[in-house]
Amino acid sequence: MDEIKIQDGATEKRFTITKMSAYQAEQWLYRAAFALGGDPQTLLRSILSVPYESAKPLLDDLLSCCTLVQGNALRRLTSAEACSAIESPLTLTKLRVESLKANFGFFFDGDALSSLMPQSTETPA
């Protein structure tokens, strides 16, 4: 669990991102793919281009991986917690991007996605 610092309005805040379990991550990917019709490399762009109510459950799942560090206390961010703990909407977007990278960054190198596709053993004529 890595700690990140984000300037939230006038205050620098510390956060941690906890990765989803493999099962949760797979569910999230399927829900996102079915809802958005896109591949993992274009998910965030797709999420930002659909109506908010369609994207909200996916965005909330990404946010729920984030924890605000306040001294020795940790505050898991739900949408309600974010309302009282976060000043800037850009902070929320940055946290969701960091959560997406932490949970699904392996898709961005291209090799992981292609490894899921069956390889043809036939040689071209």
N, C-alpha and C positions, 0 to 999 in steps of 0.2 A: 504494500500500500504506500504509494508515493504521496508526498505532500506538495501542493502547489500553492503559490501566492498569486492573488488577483487583486488589482486595485478596484475596489467597489466604491464608486463615488469618491469621497474624501479619505476613505479608510482602506488600508491594505489588509486583506483578510486571508487566512490560511484555510485550506480545504484538503480533504483526502478523497480519493476516488476508490471505492471498493468494487472489484470486478464482480459481475453477475456470475452465478454458477453456469456451467456448461448448458444445463437444461434451460435455465432462464434465458440465456443468450440465444439459444436455438429458437425458443418460443418467440423472443423479441424479433429475431430475423424473419421468421415466417410471418408473423403479424405485420411487420413492416413491408415485406415483399408483397403480401396479398393486398394490403391496404394501398400501397403506393405503386405497385407494378414495376418496381425498379430493381436493379442489382445492388449489392452492398456498397459498391464504390460510389454510387450516386444517392445513397439513402438520405444524408443530411440535406442535400440540395432538394431532394424530392419532398422531404418532410416540410421544408420551408415554403414549398409551392402549393401545398394542398390546404383546404380549409382548416382552420385551427382546431375545430371540434374533432376532425378526423385524426389529426396529428397529436392531440393532447395526451392520450394514453401513452403513446410512444415517448413523447417528450418527458412526461412525468416519470416513466420508468428510468430514463437516462438520469434525471435529476435525483432519483432516489438512491443512486449509487454514490452520491456526493454527501460529504459530512463537513460541516463547519467546525473548525477547531477553535475553541475559545478557552485558552489556558489549558487546563487539564480536562475540560469538558468537551464532549463531542456531540454535535447536534445534527442528526440525520435530516436532510432537506426533503421535505414533502412540499407540495405546492403551498400549503398553509404555513409551514415553517419559513419558506422562502419569502412569503409576504412580509414577515416581521424581521427577517434576518438580512435580507439583501436589499441594497439601495438602488442599484442600476440594473435595468433589463439586459444590458450588455454582459454583466456578470453571469446572469442565468444562461445566456447563450454560450459564453465561454465555458461554463461548467458542463453544459450538455455536450459541447464539442469534445472536451477533455474526456468525458465519460464514454462517448462514442469511440474515441481513439483507444482508450484503455480496454474497452470490451471487444472492439472489432478491428483494431489496428492491423491485425494480421491479414485482413482482406485487402489492404491498400497496397501491398507489395505485388499483387497479381498472382503469385505462385499458389497461395492457399486456395483461391477460388478455382484456378485451373486444375488443381489436384483433386477437386470434387467431381470433375467431369470425366467420363470414361474415355480412355485413350484407345484409339483404333489400332489394331494390330495388323490391319491390311495395308499393303503397300500400293501406292497409286500405280495404275497401268501405264 
